[in-house]
Amino acid sequence: MGAQWSQFFPPTPTFTVADIGSQEGRVFLVTGGYSGIGFELAKVLYQKKGRVYIAGRSESKAHQAIKAIQESATDGGGSLEFLYLDLEDLTTIKSAVHEFAAKEPKLDVLWNNAGVSQPPAGSVSKQGFELQLAVNCLGPYLLTQLLLPHLRAASASVIPGSTRVLWTSSQFVELGAPQGGIVMSDLRETPKDQARNYANSKTGNIFLATECAKRLGPDGIVAASYNPGASTTNLFRHTPWMGMIARPLMYQPRLAALTTLYAGLSEDITLERNGCYIVPWGRVSQNLRQDLQNATKSPGEGGTGTAAEFWAFCEEKTRDYA
């Protein structure tokens, strides 16, 4: 329980904005970058001279965020652009990547930051998938696959390990996921329990990170997942009662953004730590639940192979939209 307690009440950050050098010449993509943690992340990247793409489905919210970020920078910044992307509609992802590719030859860091938590029961994506599974896993999986040429292009010209793909998980996985992480039959017959569906999707993010690490490590690309830390964002918009109950444990998004910045920019995250799980406010976890660790290993490695099975599920369900 000590490991969980330290995530509820994290120690003082050892990695701060002051530890981040200039990001001039680097290209970043942040899904859901116009609110909450994503907004704070995009703000820092811009202030550090990075070229930042804020991907989402609301152009008006994105432009409001871009204006606010630009006005907050006292000595100028990099660049900010909006990229239309609707993670609950797989048909929009390929066109978003084409738009990005027309402007950029490479991508240094992809933050799969956007997500949804416990929408009304029965909520589904445009393609009929359970909404949390679609937005938190299937959409980001497809986006990542389509951006691989740009990630590899970035990795070819920099220090191995500095090109990264990040996946946003949650402490809820360790507290609420069933033994083994995901019961794969849940993906074929969706439970009515939205909390379980959320846990499945956030466990899926850990699994996608570890499988991504196995596949992209040889290219010098790091993949990792993280619990950013509980913060006062609109993630609880569908369950305001939960936000009220958890309020004493909530922190400002700028603190949670330190976790995401650490995952994407810290030199601590090397190829030797590929596939790691990061906890607030920027620490590599040494205590991820053992059954979840086992799920990320193949049977030949003494594990269950569930992560690889989940990867194959995502590949199958998105194949027609690649």
N, C-alpha and C positions, 0 to 999 in steps of 0.2 A: 504493500500500500504506500510505502514511502515514495516510490517512483511516481505514483499518481498524485500524491500530495504536492510534490515539487512541481508538477505541471499546473495544479490549481494555484499554487503560490510560488511562482518561479523566483529564482535568485536574481539579483541585480544583473542586468545585461553586461556581458564582457565584450560584445560586438555592437558598436553603435555607428551612427551615421558618420561620425568623425573618423572612423576606421576605413571608410570607403574612399578610395582615390578617384581621380577623374575617370569617367567612363566614355570620354570622347572617342568617337569612332566605333563604338559598340552599338549593336542593335538589339532591342528587347521587345518582347510581345507579352502583354499582360491581359488575360481575359478577365472581364469584370473589373476593369481598372478605373471605373468612374465613381466608385463608392467604397466605403469601408476600408478594409485592409488594402485592397487593390489600388485605391486612390492614393493612400499614403505611400505605397510602394512606387507608383508611377511618379509621384511628386519628388521623391528622393532621386530616382533614376534621372529625371529631368534636371534637377538641380546639380547633379554630378555630370552633366553634359552628354548624357546618353540620348540615343535616338529611340523614342518610345512609341510603340503602337498600343493603343487602348482598344481592345476588341470587345464588342458587345452588340446588343440589338437596339439600343436606344441612342440614336445620333444626337438628340437634344441633350440628354444627360451627359453624354461624352463631351460635347462642346462646352457645356457648363463647367465640367471638371477641368477641361483643358484651360479654359480661361482662368479659373481659380488657381490652378497650379502655376500658370505663367505669371499671374499677378503676385504670387507668393515668393517668387524667386527675386531676390534683391539685386543679384549681380548677373542676371541672365541665366540661360540654361541651354539644354540641347534642343531637341525638337519633339513635338507631340503630334500624333496623327490618330484619327479614328479609323477603325477597321470594322465594317459591318460583319457580324457573326452571330448566329442564333444557334446555340448549342442544343436546343431542343428540336431543331430542324436540320437533319443531316444534309439536306440538299443545299444549305447555305455555306457549308464549310469549304467545299472545293473552290467555289467562286471567291471566297475570302482569301484563300491561299493564292489564287491566281492574281488577285489585286495586290497582295503583299509582294509576290514574286516580280510583279511589274515595276516595283520600286526598290526592292532590296535583293542583292545577290546572296546575302547570308543572314543568319539569325544566331546571335550569341547565347541568349537565354530565353526560354519559353516558360512562363509561369502559368500553369493551368490553375488559375485562382478562382474563377467564377464557380458558383455552386448554388444548390437549392436544398432546403431542409424542410421535410415533413409538410409538403403541400396537402391540400384536401385529398382524402382517400379517393382513389380512382383516377387521379391526375395522370395523364399520359402525354407523351411527346407527339410531334406531328406524324411520326412513323408508328405510333401506337405502343411505344415502350414505356414502362413505368418511368415517371418523370425524373425522379432522382437518379435512377440508373442512366438515363439518357443524358442529362445535363452534367452529372458529375463524372461519368465514365465513358460512355459511348462517344459523345461529342469530342471530349478531349483526346480520346484515343485516336479518332480519325484525324483530328487537327494535327496531332503529333506526327502521325504517319505521313501525312501529306507535306509536312514541313521538314522531313528528314533530309532532303537534298540541301536545304539552306543551313541546317544544323551541321551537317557534314562539311559544308563549304567553310563555315566559321571555324570548325575544329581543325581543319587542315592547316590553318595559318596562325594558330595561337598555341599557348602552352596546353598540353593535354589535360583535360579536366576542367578547363575554364568555360567550355561550352556545356550548357546544362538544360535539362528538362525537369521541371518541378511539378509535383502533384500535391494538391491540398487535401489532407486527411483531417482527422479529428480525434481528440481524446476519447470521444464517444465509442470509437472502435475498441479500445482496450477495456472500456467499462461495460459496453453493451453488445459487442459482437458475439455470436454463438461460438462454441468450441470449434476451432479449425478455421474461423473467419467467415466463410461464406458457405452456406448449404446450397449447392449448385441448383437443386430442384426449385429453390426460391426464384431463380431467374426464369424458369419455365412456367411456373404457376405463382404469380405474385402474391405474397402474403397481404392480408388486410391491415397488418400492423405497420404503420408508416415509419415508426421508429426503427423497426427491423430493416425496412427497406433503405432507410438512411444509413444504418450501420453497414449494410451490404455494399452500398455505393462508396462509402468512405474506406471500408476495407479493400474494396476494389482499387482505390487509388494507391494504397500501399502495394498491392499486388502488381499493378501496372508499372509502378516505379521500379520494383525489383526485377520484373521481366524486361523492362526497358533497359535497365542497367546491364543485364546479361547480353542483350543484343547490340547495344550501342557502345559498350565499354571498349571493344576492339577499335572503334573509330575515335577513341579519346574523348567520348562524350559521357558526362556524368548524369545520372538520373537519381532523384531522391524524393521522398515524401516527407511531409511535416504536419504536425499539429501546430498551427500558428499561435494558439492560445485563445482563450475566451475573450471576446471583445464586443463592444457595443456597436454592432453593425445591424443591417437589415436582414441578416440570415434568419432571424426569428420572426419574420413578418407573418408567417403562417401560424406560428405558435407563440403569440405575445405573452401568454401565461407562463411559458417556459422562460422567456426572457426576464420576466419579473421575478420569478423564483431564483434564477441564477444571477440576478443583478449584483449581489455582494461579491461574486467571483469574477465579475466582468472588468476588463481593462480598456483603456483607450486604444483604438485601432493603430495608432502610431507605434505602440509597444509591440503589438502582434506583427506589424510590418517588419520589425527587426528580425523576427524569426525567418520571414520570407527572404529578406535581404541576405541574411546569413547563409541560407540555403543556396541562394543564387550567386553570391559574390565572395564569400569567405574562402580564403586559401586553406582553411581547415578541411574543406570538402574536396578530397583528392580522388583519383581513380581507385586508390586502395579502399576508399570508403564508399565506392559506388553502390547504390541501392540502399543507402542508410536511411534511417528515420530520425527526424529532427524535432526537438521539443522546445518550448518557450524558454528564454527569449533568444534562442540560438545555441543549442547544445545537441550533440549527436547522442541519441538515446542508446544506453547499454542495457535497457530493461524492457524492450518490447516483449509482449506476452509470448511465451515459448511456443504455444500452439500456432500463433501467427507466424513466427519464424519458421516453424516446421512446414507451414503451408507454402512458403516461398521456395522451399527446396524440392528437388525432384525425388522420386522414390529411390533412385540410385544414390542420392546424397543423404538418405535417411529421412526424407520428408514425405509429404502427401501429394505434392504436385498440383495443389489447388490453384496456386497463382498462375501457373502455365495454362491450366484448364480455363481460368477466367480470361486470360489473354486470348486464347483461341476462340472463346465465346464472343469477345468484342470484335475480333477480326472477322468472324462469320457474319455478325449482325451489321457491320459497316461496309462490307465488301462492295456492295452495289453502289456505294456513294463515293468510292475512292477515285 
